[in-house]
Amino acid sequence: MSESDIYKEFIDWLGSTWIRLPDAFELLPLIKARYSPQEAELLTGFPFSPKPLEELARDRGMDREELAAMLDILARKGVIYCFIRGGIRLYRLNDSFFTFLRSSFWAGGKDEVSTTVAPLVNQYYYHGYFDQYADKHLRGLRALPIEETIHEEEAPKILPYEDVAKVLEDKDYFCVTTCACRHRKNLDPSSPDCRYSTENCLHFGPLARYIVEQNLGREITREETHKILRQAADEGLVHGVSNWVKGVDTICNCCKCCCMWFESFHLLRHAKSMDASNYMVKSYQETCKACGLCVKRCPMEALHLEDSTISQNKKGKAAVPDESLCIGCGVCVHKCPTGSLTLVHRREINDPPADPHGHVMRFLTDK
């Protein structure tokens, strides 16, 4: 089989899962930069659901140890996912979303492959890859309110999946990686360097163990996790949490300039960015001093200074939120110098999917 045929079959296979691979100029160069012809041939037909090594070796007519060695190399590249369940090591092929937008950049590498792949991913994102999200109602991340930004009197019962402390309560293993979005932007000569810190993408449980085992990130403590969240909040980054209730494995700390979800809203003109929390910002215009800090910090441009008849500052203006744009992240509330902003419950509560499987099903059915 020719090299071109090998890559064609692999592209067809990799694009057969929930996330498609639309044709674009960057697609083949991207695939070639990430997968050698031998790897592409091996991985064509490789299951996206976890299988034991014995079964995989039998299906491919390969020696068990030889296959294990190859898969371990691919796992360190973030191309194969592996973990232990019931004492048995299982392997599955990572889909293109996981590989191109996440695992390829977690380690923060600046090697030749990373510097080649980054601009190709960036351009492919703009040239059709992310268009499949344009009309979908569900996003991969949901805004998680910054701690202590919710007004207890107006939202006395904080939903457990929107309380940072509750989300982390049952986690037993933590790690941190480089922010994949910021790193691929910083590696791309055509993208301006991002001013925000990069090592602040947090992962938990089995995903975190996989990341540490494959040297894609480093293990941290629960206390370090909370410290990173506080630092991210101070910087003005948005906590973006896995968009399901049970088995949350990621909290990203996202910036407007690099995050795939914010870019989809601001540059690709999708109807939404990441999914909003069930909270929204409320402004107390009487005490607002119209400093404009909240306007600068809001990643959705959902706050504006407007003339106010009840403001008591010399400017006669106050911060006014746009409910349709606010995602309830609390970034503006966190640094308001007069305490004139808070998060309150939205009129309607929308629960995220129960688990990762429910997330995929809701994405595919778009309900």
KOLFINU-391273 format. One record per residue (C-alpha): residue in three letters; residue number from 1; x, y, z. Coordinates in nm, 3 decimals, always signed. Example, Ala and Ser with C-alpha at 12.3 -4.5 7.8 and 13.67 -1.06 7.14 Angstrom:
// residues 2
ala, 1, +1.230, -0.450, +0.780
ser, 2, +1.367, -0.106, +0.714
// end
This chain:
// residues 367
met, 1, +0.000, +0.000, +0.000
ser, 2, +0.133, +0.345, -0.090
glu, 3, +0.196, +0.611, +0.172
ser, 4, -0.085, +0.826, +0.035
asp, 5, -0.328, +0.534, +0.062
ile, 6, -0.215, +0.463, +0.418
tyr, 7, -0.284, +0.820, +0.524
lys, 8, -0.614, +0.834, +0.338
glu, 9, -0.742, +0.523, +0.518
phe, 10, -0.620, +0.653, +0.851
ile, 11, -0.787, +0.992, +0.801
asp, 12, -1.112, +0.813, +0.715
trp, 13, -1.084, +0.607, +1.034
leu, 14, -0.985, +0.894, +1.264
gly, 15, -1.274, +1.099, +1.127
ser, 16, -1.530, +0.825, +1.181
thr, 17, -1.586, +0.898, +1.550
trp, 18, -1.797, +1.173, +1.712
ile, 19, -1.565, +1.449, +1.587
arg, 20, -1.518, +1.459, +1.210
leu, 21, -1.214, +1.555, +1.003
pro, 22, -1.342, +1.794, +0.733
asp, 23, -1.118, +1.832, +0.432
ala, 24, -0.886, +2.132, +0.437
phe, 25, -0.541, +2.225, +0.311
glu, 26, -0.386, +2.171, +0.656
leu, 27, -0.533, +1.825, +0.725
leu, 28, -0.283, +1.598, +0.549
pro, 29, +0.028, +1.793, +0.658
leu, 30, -0.107, +1.787, +1.014
ile, 31, -0.167, +1.412, +1.009
lys, 32, +0.178, +1.350, +0.861
ala, 33, +0.345, +1.569, +1.124
arg, 34, +0.171, +1.387, +1.410
tyr, 35, +0.173, +1.025, +1.279
ser, 36, +0.442, +0.841, +1.086
pro, 37, +0.323, +0.615, +0.799
gln, 38, +0.391, +0.311, +1.018
glu, 39, +0.189, +0.457, +1.305
ala, 40, -0.097, +0.555, +1.075
glu, 41, -0.111, +0.202, +0.933
leu, 42, -0.105, +0.046, +1.279
leu, 43, -0.377, +0.277, +1.411
thr, 44, -0.618, +0.246, +1.120
gly, 45, -0.904, +0.041, +1.262
phe, 46, -0.767, +0.071, +1.617
pro, 47, -1.065, +0.085, +1.855
phe, 48, -1.179, +0.409, +2.015
ser, 49, -1.311, +0.207, +2.311
pro, 50, -1.064, +0.043, +2.552
lys, 51, -0.940, -0.308, +2.471
pro, 52, -0.684, -0.537, +2.644
leu, 53, -0.346, -0.592, +2.483
glu, 54, -0.409, -0.961, +2.416
glu, 55, -0.716, -0.885, +2.207
leu, 56, -0.543, -0.606, +2.016
ala, 57, -0.239, -0.823, +1.941
arg, 58, -0.458, -1.111, +1.825
asp, 59, -0.664, -0.890, +1.594
arg, 60, -0.349, -0.750, +1.435
gly, 61, -0.158, -1.076, +1.423
met, 62, +0.127, -0.920, +1.620
asp, 63, +0.353, -1.028, +1.900
arg, 64, +0.212, -0.906, +2.231
glu, 65, +0.536, -0.752, +2.357
glu, 66, +0.614, -0.586, +2.026
leu, 67, +0.272, -0.425, +2.014
ala, 68, +0.295, -0.315, +2.379
ala, 69, +0.624, -0.138, +2.309
met, 70, +0.473, +0.047, +2.012
leu, 71, +0.162, +0.148, +2.203
asp, 72, +0.365, +0.274, +2.497
ile, 73, +0.555, +0.507, +2.263
leu, 74, +0.228, +0.632, +2.116
ala, 75, +0.085, +0.685, +2.464
arg, 76, +0.379, +0.911, +2.551
lys, 77, +0.293, +1.112, +2.239
gly, 78, -0.067, +1.151, +2.362
val, 79, -0.200, +0.952, +2.068
ile, 80, -0.303, +0.639, +2.261
tyr, 81, -0.490, +0.639, +2.592
cys, 82, -0.405, +0.361, +2.835
phe, 83, -0.511, +0.279, +3.189
ile, 84, -0.559, -0.013, +3.426
arg, 85, -0.904, -0.147, +3.512
gly, 86, -0.951, -0.456, +3.725
gly, 87, -0.581, -0.530, +3.706
ile, 88, -0.586, -0.532, +3.323
arg, 89, -0.415, -0.267, +3.113
leu, 90, -0.643, -0.130, +2.844
tyr, 91, -0.568, +0.079, +2.534
arg, 92, -0.775, +0.294, +2.300
leu, 93, -0.711, +0.540, +2.018
asn, 94, -0.747, +0.905, +2.112
asp, 95, -0.980, +1.096, +1.880
ser, 96, -0.858, +1.401, +1.691
phe, 97, -1.007, +1.650, +1.939
phe, 98, -0.815, +1.490, +2.227
thr, 99, -0.490, +1.464, +2.028
phe, 100, -0.480, +1.792, +1.834
leu, 101, -0.642, +2.029, +2.083
arg, 102, -0.530, +1.874, +2.410
ser, 103, -0.263, +1.606, +2.456
ser, 104, -0.020, +1.725, +2.187
phe, 105, +0.054, +2.039, +2.388
trp, 106, +0.008, +1.943, +2.755
ala, 107, +0.377, +1.871, +2.806
gly, 108, +0.473, +2.221, +2.694
gly, 109, +0.726, +2.089, +2.445
lys, 110, +0.911, +2.310, +2.199
asp, 111, +1.050, +2.030, +1.984
glu, 112, +1.032, +2.016, +1.606
val, 113, +0.707, +1.815, +1.600
ser, 114, +0.532, +2.056, +1.838
thr, 115, +0.643, +2.365, +1.648
thr, 116, +0.530, +2.205, +1.322
val, 117, +0.195, +2.082, +1.451
ala, 118, +0.090, +2.400, +1.637
pro, 119, +0.039, +2.636, +1.339
leu, 120, -0.127, +2.357, +1.140
val, 121, -0.376, +2.294, +1.422
asn, 122, -0.442, +2.667, +1.453
gln, 123, -0.517, +2.705, +1.084
tyr, 124, -0.721, +2.385, +1.065
tyr, 125, -0.929, +2.514, +1.358
tyr, 126, -1.011, +2.827, +1.154
his, 127, -1.060, +2.647, +0.822
gly, 128, -1.343, +2.413, +0.904
tyr, 129, -1.243, +2.181, +1.188
phe, 130, -1.436, +2.368, +1.458
asp, 131, -1.731, +2.455, +1.234
gln, 132, -1.901, +2.135, +1.348
tyr, 133, -1.965, +2.311, +1.679
ala, 134, -2.126, +2.616, +1.516
asp, 135, -2.487, +2.505, +1.552
lys, 136, -2.448, +2.272, +1.850
his, 137, -2.604, +2.365, +2.182
leu, 138, -2.349, +2.180, +2.397
arg, 139, -1.986, +2.276, +2.459
gly, 140, -1.696, +2.076, +2.600
leu, 141, -1.644, +2.313, +2.892
arg, 142, -1.882, +2.494, +3.126
ala, 143, -1.799, +2.808, +3.324
leu, 144, -1.730, +2.727, +3.689
pro, 145, -1.785, +3.029, +3.917
ile, 146, -1.481, +3.152, +4.104
glu, 147, -1.507, +3.080, +4.474
glu, 148, -1.679, +3.344, +4.687
thr, 149, -1.826, +3.535, +4.392
ile, 150, -2.183, +3.416, +4.453
his, 151, -2.407, +3.634, +4.670
glu, 152, -2.540, +3.402, +4.941
glu, 153, -2.853, +3.610, +5.004
glu, 154, -2.963, +3.594, +4.641
ala, 155, -2.833, +3.244, +4.568
pro, 156, -2.844, +3.068, +4.906
lys, 157, -2.809, +2.718, +4.759
ile, 158, -2.501, +2.674, +4.542
leu, 159, -2.537, +2.382, +4.301
pro, 160, -2.276, +2.115, +4.388
tyr, 161, -2.142, +2.089, +4.033
glu, 162, -2.089, +2.467, +4.030
asp, 163, -1.904, +2.486, +4.361
val, 164, -1.526, +2.452, +4.317
ala, 165, -1.483, +2.296, +4.661
lys, 166, -1.757, +2.039, +4.593
val, 167, -1.620, +1.956, +4.248
leu, 168, -1.280, +1.875, +4.399
glu, 169, -1.412, +1.712, +4.717
asp, 170, -1.406, +1.350, +4.597
lys, 171, -1.089, +1.375, +4.387
asp, 172, -0.797, +1.160, +4.499
tyr, 173, -0.531, +1.242, +4.242
phe, 174, -0.434, +1.576, +4.088
cys, 175, -0.202, +1.695, +3.815
val, 176, -0.127, +2.010, +3.619
thr, 177, -0.032, +2.050, +3.254
thr, 178, +0.054, +2.336, +3.025
cys, 179, -0.257, +2.502, +2.883
ala, 180, -0.283, +2.340, +2.539
cys, 181, -0.457, +2.639, +2.381
arg, 182, -0.205, +2.898, +2.501
his, 183, +0.092, +2.677, +2.421
arg, 184, -0.006, +2.608, +2.061
lys, 185, -0.066, +2.981, +2.014
asn, 186, +0.272, +3.067, +2.165
leu, 187, +0.442, +2.813, +1.937
asp, 188, +0.286, +2.969, +1.627
pro, 189, +0.492, +3.256, +1.481
ser, 190, +0.177, +3.404, +1.327
ser, 191, +0.001, +3.430, +1.666
pro, 192, +0.087, +3.699, +1.922
asp, 193, +0.235, +3.564, +2.244
cys, 194, -0.018, +3.533, +2.525
arg, 195, +0.060, +3.729, +2.842
tyr, 196, -0.103, +3.482, +3.078
ser, 197, +0.075, +3.203, +3.266
thr, 198, +0.059, +2.863, +3.099
glu, 199, +0.100, +2.585, +3.356
asn, 200, -0.252, +2.591, +3.496
cys, 201, -0.462, +2.325, +3.320
leu, 202, -0.583, +2.094, +3.599
his, 203, -0.678, +1.728, +3.572
phe, 204, -0.805, +1.466, +3.815
gly, 205, -0.851, +1.094, +3.866
pro, 206, -0.772, +0.844, +3.588
leu, 207, -0.698, +1.115, +3.331
ala, 208, -0.447, +1.276, +3.567
arg, 209, -0.279, +0.939, +3.628
tyr, 210, -0.251, +0.882, +3.254
ile, 211, -0.100, +1.229, +3.205
val, 212, +0.161, +1.183, +3.477
glu, 213, +0.247, +0.829, +3.368
gln, 214, +0.311, +0.952, +3.013
asn, 215, +0.511, +1.258, +3.126
leu, 216, +0.256, +1.495, +2.977
gly, 217, +0.217, +1.681, +3.309
arg, 218, +0.317, +1.664, +3.674
glu, 219, +0.146, +1.542, +3.988
ile, 220, +0.040, +1.807, +4.239
thr, 221, -0.139, +1.810, +4.573
arg, 222, -0.494, +1.918, +4.652
glu, 223, -0.349, +2.230, +4.814
glu, 224, -0.148, +2.314, +4.502
thr, 225, -0.462, +2.269, +4.295
his, 226, -0.647, +2.529, +4.499
lys, 227, -0.346, +2.763, +4.484
ile, 228, -0.338, +2.742, +4.102
leu, 229, -0.711, +2.815, +4.090
arg, 230, -0.665, +3.123, +4.309
gln, 231, -0.375, +3.248, +4.098
ala, 232, -0.574, +3.193, +3.778
ala, 233, -0.869, +3.385, +3.921
asp, 234, -0.639, +3.673, +4.015
glu, 235, -0.502, +3.680, +3.658
gly, 236, -0.852, +3.705, +3.514
leu, 237, -0.872, +3.352, +3.375
val, 238, -1.203, +3.167, +3.353
his, 239, -1.243, +2.830, +3.525
gly, 240, -1.377, +2.598, +3.253
val, 241, -1.485, +2.262, +3.395
ser, 242, -1.567, +1.932, +3.221
asn, 243, -1.926, +1.976, +3.106
trp, 244, -2.085, +1.690, +3.299
val, 245, -2.170, +1.618, +3.663
lys, 246, -2.007, +1.285, +3.753
gly, 247, -1.644, +1.205, +3.685
val, 248, -1.524, +1.558, +3.619
asp, 249, -1.161, +1.526, +3.510
thr, 250, -1.055, +1.874, +3.401
ile, 251, -1.065, +2.237, +3.503
cys, 252, -0.904, +2.461, +3.242
asn, 253, -0.817, +2.821, +3.320
cys, 254, -0.907, +3.003, +3.002
cys, 255, -0.821, +3.335, +2.843
lys, 256, -1.021, +3.520, +2.581
cys, 257, -0.731, +3.538, +2.337
cys, 258, -0.639, +3.167, +2.313
cys, 259, -0.921, +2.945, +2.443
met, 260, -1.083, +2.739, +2.167
trp, 261, -1.428, +2.814, +2.308
phe, 262, -1.382, +3.191, +2.334
glu, 263, -1.222, +3.201, +1.990
ser, 264, -1.520, +3.015, +1.848
phe, 265, -1.744, +3.296, +1.974
his, 266, -1.529, +3.600, +1.903
leu, 267, -1.358, +3.493, +1.578
leu, 268, -1.565, +3.213, +1.425
arg, 269, -1.886, +3.391, +1.529
his, 270, -2.051, +3.087, +1.682
ala, 271, -2.362, +3.159, +1.888
lys, 272, -2.187, +3.082, +2.218
ser, 273, -1.849, +3.023, +2.378
met, 274, -1.822, +2.770, +2.659
asp, 275, -2.151, +2.682, +2.826
ala, 276, -2.263, +2.929, +3.090
ser, 277, -2.301, +2.843, +3.456
asn, 278, -2.644, +2.878, +3.614
tyr, 279, -2.541, +3.217, +3.751
met, 280, -2.514, +3.564, +3.606
val, 281, -2.361, +3.888, +3.721
lys, 282, -2.565, +4.152, +3.899
ser, 283, -2.446, +4.511, +3.933
tyr, 284, -2.517, +4.734, +4.233
gln, 285, -2.500, +5.067, +4.052
glu, 286, -2.524, +5.276, +4.369
thr, 287, -2.176, +5.177, +4.485
cys, 288, -2.007, +5.129, +4.145
lys, 289, -1.728, +5.383, +4.094
ala, 290, -1.713, +5.326, +3.716
cys, 291, -1.347, +5.226, +3.719
gly, 292, -1.398, +4.995, +3.420
leu, 293, -1.191, +4.707, +3.560
cys, 294, -1.479, +4.462, +3.516
val, 295, -1.520, +4.571, +3.152
lys, 296, -1.154, +4.491, +3.085
arg, 297, -1.165, +4.156, +3.266
cys, 298, -1.484, +4.015, +3.113
pro, 299, -1.396, +3.756, +2.844
met, 300, -1.739, +3.788, +2.684
glu, 301, -1.755, +4.170, +2.666
ala, 302, -2.075, +4.141, +2.865
leu, 303, -2.019, +4.450, +3.081
his, 304, -2.027, +4.813, +2.976
leu, 305, -2.015, +5.148, +3.153
glu, 306, -2.339, +5.333, +3.093
asp, 307, -2.505, +5.649, +3.225
ser, 308, -2.679, +5.578, +3.553
thr, 309, -2.924, +5.789, +3.748
ile, 310, -2.852, +5.603, +4.072
ser, 311, -2.474, +5.584, +4.065
gln, 312, -2.303, +5.802, +4.324
asn, 313, -1.970, +5.853, +4.150
lys, 314, -1.859, +6.175, +3.976
lys, 315, -1.877, +6.013, +3.632
gly, 316, -2.247, +5.938, +3.663
lys, 317, -2.187, +5.596, +3.513
ala, 318, -2.205, +5.237, +3.632
ala, 319, -2.126, +4.887, +3.508
val, 320, -2.427, +4.731, +3.337
pro, 321, -2.428, +4.361, +3.241
asp, 322, -2.571, +4.202, +2.928
glu, 323, -2.750, +3.890, +3.052
ser, 324, -2.744, +3.730, +2.708
leu, 325, -2.362, +3.738, +2.698
cys, 326, -2.271, +3.670, +3.062
ile, 327, -2.145, +3.313, +3.125
gly, 328, -2.147, +3.345, +3.505
cys, 329, -1.776, +3.288, +3.557
gly, 330, -1.724, +3.551, +3.828
val, 331, -1.404, +3.694, +3.677
cys, 332, -1.547, +4.046, +3.701
val, 333, -1.682, +3.995, +4.053
his, 334, -1.353, +3.860, +4.187
lys, 335, -1.163, +4.190, +4.152
cys, 336, -1.437, +4.450, +4.184
pro, 337, -1.279, +4.707, +4.423
thr, 338, -1.611, +4.823, +4.569
gly, 339, -1.791, +4.489, +4.586
ser, 340, -2.054, +4.623, +4.347
leu, 341, -2.080, +4.301, +4.147
thr, 342, -2.201, +3.957, +4.249
leu, 343, -2.331, +3.636, +4.091
val, 344, -2.697, +3.545, +4.132
his, 345, -2.911, +3.254, +4.009
arg, 346, -3.042, +3.270, +3.656
arg, 347, -3.416, +3.250, +3.606
glu, 348, -3.388, +2.902, +3.452
ile, 349, -3.154, +2.626, +3.570
asn, 350, -2.993, +2.406, +3.304
asp, 351, -2.824, +2.091, +3.426
pro, 352, -2.523, +1.955, +3.233
pro, 353, -2.513, +1.591, +3.116
ala, 354, -2.471, +1.332, +3.391
asp, 355, -2.141, +1.184, +3.269
pro, 356, -1.902, +1.174, +2.969
his, 357, -2.119, +0.923, +2.784
gly, 358, -2.423, +1.144, +2.835
his, 359, -2.220, +1.438, +2.710
val, 360, -2.135, +1.264, +2.382
met, 361, -2.494, +1.149, +2.336
arg, 362, -2.629, +1.499, +2.393
phe, 363, -2.371, +1.642, +2.151
leu, 364, -2.462, +1.392, +1.879
thr, 365, -2.837, +1.430, +1.919
asp, 366, -2.806, +1.805, +1.990
lys, 367, -3.085, +1.800, +2.248
// end
